[in-house]
Amino acid sequence: MPLDIVAVNTWCMEAVLAERMQSPQKHPDIFLAGDCAHAFPPSGGFGLNTGIGDAVNLAHKLSRAVKFGESPDMYEEERR
């Protein structure tokens, strides 16, 4: 059966990590999670797993901040 190649794209495998995952003290209520915080090569679903881990960790930190007035400052250190 004849095959027509319509388009060809290239892909470069890389892993990237945001410089910061929480904004500085001026706006401490902005957090990065998932692919906007880090991106990994798509092998074994690791990007999804770490994104869910970010969300769970951040939800826990924010819940404790609302309920007990604790600071979510450890989020960045824990997720790195």
N, C-alpha and C positions, 0 to 999 in steps of 0.2 A: 504494500500500500504506500503510495507516495506521501511524503510529509513536507509541509511548507513551514519553515521557521519564520514566524511573524516578528518576533522581537527577541533581543538578548540583553540581559541586564547583568551587571557585576555586583558582587556583594563582598564586603571586606569584614571579616570577623574581628570584633573588638569588644572590650569591656570598658565602660566609662563610669565615673563616680562624681557626683556633684561636689563642688568645693565645700558647701555647707548644707546641712539638712534642716537647720532651724535658722530663721533670720536673726540678725543681731539684736541687741537689747532695745534698739529704737522701735522695732516691730516684732516682739518675741512671739506673736501669735500666728506666725506663718511657718508652716512645716512642709518639707518635701517628702514624698513617699512613692514607692513603686518605680516605674520607669523614668519619672522625672528626677529621681534621686540617684538612680543607678540603672545601668543596662548591661546585661550579660549576654553572651552568645546563646542562641536558642537550643540548648542541648539538655534534655532531661527535664524541661519545665522549670529550670532554676529561676528565671526571671519572674514567673508567676509566684513561685514559692517565697521568694524574698519580698515581693510586693505585698503579699498577704501577711507576711511576718511584720513588715513595716506598719501596716494598717492595724494589726492586733496590738502591737507595742504602743503605737501612738494613741489608740483608743483607750488603752489601759492608763497611759500617762495623763491624758486629758480628763478621764473619769476621776482619777485621784486628785487632779487639780481642782475640779469643780466640787467634789464631795468634801475634800479635806484641806484645800488650799495649798497643796503641794506644788512645787515647780516641776514642769516637764523637762528640765534642763538635761537630764541624762539620756534623752531620746537619741540625740546625735551620736554620743559616745557609744551607746549600746548597738546602734544600727551599723556603725562602721565596723 
